[in-house]
Amino acid sequence: MNHASLAAAPGRATNARQLSPATSFFLLASITVSFLAGSSAPSPLYPIYMAKWGLSPIEVTVIFGVYAAAVLLALLIGGRLSDHVGRRPVLLVATVAQVFTMALFAVATSVTGLLIARVVQGLTTGAAIGAVGAAMIDLDKSRGTVANAVAPPIGTALGGILAGVLVQYLPFPTVLIYGVLGVIFLLQGFGVTLMAESISPRAGVIASLKPQFNLPRATRERLLLALPVLVALWALGGFYAALGPMIIRGMMGSNSPLLGGLALFVLAASGGVSVLLLQRREPREVMTFGALALFVGAAIAALSLVNGAVIAFFLAAAVAGIGFGAGFQGAIRSVVPFATAHERAGVLSIIFVVSYISMGLPAVIAGWMIARNGNMVGTAQIFCAVVMALAFTALFPGVLRTLTKRRNQ
């Protein structure tokens, strides 16, 4: 649905206070960015929490992993809710809940407080992520698909670097970043009240809360082909978010929160740039390129850990980030546009279910391995090897298509 058709749709109220479709689209994209920024903001603070409360690597990865689990739960239960009640009610509740979540982070005084905050954050993010993504596609199918791919890495990048800068140079390191984000969420919630609803509510609200993985027939094979690259790229994202600050501290002997957030920033920012540069290329081609870049980036990361080569580690983050952006964009564009308007939130939710399992579970396993054997470098290299194997698996469809095309020429 384009902007013109949205404005002309029957039954939608129009008044001077209502946001235009273009402004609504920008607001929706900013919500995705800020929600993902909020999820990555604690990463540079983990060394501070470890120093203050004596947290172990396994506790850090559990704090990280419980967020992914909460997102997963919310996606399973509420991922299709906005297809029935509309996008605005879900987004309004989620943004207000995020304000409360930032307050929980700010007042946390122990690992228990952090766990509670991460659970609430995961639940609100999971409830909103399908709705906001579907709403952008409702407004503009082409730009919405691209925005769904570019907004998460941009948000992740901004959250990591903003938290690092504020913690490094300003007072109240464990409070200020959450206060800034809380104000942003409050303003976005007000903006949502001025948006027009992009779909008509329909029956089946209670039934939509029942967890299910029913994909529309048109998207099933496409998601199956995208699965290996989705798992690989989100696992690598979880690696940098959960373990990156600890690895940087070990390689450089520095507790700098800014450096801790920099690796995640490089990964996510290069991902966002690659989405923008490759948005006009064929989706499967982009996804294959993303798998290749992930493979190369993970290989460079594994080699950099052998000699503690910090520059190579950041180079690996940049290359892998290009793969993250390309792979995620290719996956989104290969699947979501083939769902109808009342199926999009559900399809996006299933994609993010796969993504957050891939992000959280490997990170927790890595934390457990480090706690058990104390070998962070060896564990990180195993992690990179698994990502390389998944990326290699994702390359097969592209290679087969290329060989088939050459034979037919």
Summary of the structure (lengths in Angstrom):
residues: 409
radius of gyration: 20.5
end to end distance: 37.7
largest distance: 65.9
contacts: 1612
relative contact order: 0.15
helix: 83%
strand: 0%
